[in-house]
Amino acid sequence: MDFTVKNIDTFDKLNWNNILKDMEGPAHLCLWNSLDYYSAYPNIKNLSFVIINENKILGLVPLALNRSTQKIKLEFANKIIFAPIFRKNISSSLRKKIYKFIFDYLKEKFKKKLNICIQYSPIFFKNNMSFLSSKNQFELIPYSYDYLIHNTLIQDLKIKTEDMLKNMSKYHRKNINRTSKMEELKFEVISSHSKKELIRKKFNEFNKFHFISAGKATRPKKTWNIMLKKIFDDEADLFSLNFKNKSISYLYCAKYLDYAWGWSQVNLEKYEKISPRHFLEWKSMLYYKKKNFSFYEIGERYEYQSKFKPTKKEISISEFKEKYGSDKYPKIEFRINY
């Protein structure tokens, strides 16, 4: 069976995103704007491509080239590449052939032995719906010399609100209940349906809060521009808590079909005593639940492992996220030499 490739730069955004509708797997990571974001760091070039046989697209491969060092690395700015996604209902034997083609193609293209890290999410899209599934999640084991597994915290939004609260830690329930009683605290949603001027104003303030919190710019300006673009393209929402008509906390969430995930959060430090983060993320989950979303990914729950040593900050944030009481699902990073 003969395969050919077609690079992402031969598509436009609309056509690229339309390909995802015929695929199955963690497609949310393959959106045009998402790949653009992870390629918007210095010395990163987006090399994503599709695999074609007999004029039919069989697979899509998210890929980037990192030239930040003299050694060529195939990775996005977060040091990984995302798992390929495949056309719906193709056979297991054909998937194997496609994987072999991918690795042979990359090895020949870059004239070097492959040493890559591929991340596989438990979120599985098929027929324009999201599922939590381990289907084919471990199929890269035969190609890998090692792997690392983190739990990621995913809230099922289809269960009753009272059950979501029941699963939450007593600490989180207490803080959310206390904050919810503050009459001068208002929850605000900034979406693609908001006025453009308001979107820009609130997003710029969100960006400013990050600068104040970190004391410096934390990411290239282009990444912020892409995050703003995702709101305009209805691929993200910005949530805000306003106290006495002043913004004090922001949460930026990305979304695809019926699935949303927390991306970036920031508070003004002087207001942290009223627990804005607890309440803001809870209200955001309820917002997506009301919109009939199926799942909300809160984020990774990092643990100390022999091959992974999280920072104290990563552990602290993980412990905070875990208190929302969601279930845990494996997110795997396969280390591949080929």
Disulfide bonds with the S-S distance in Angstrom:
none
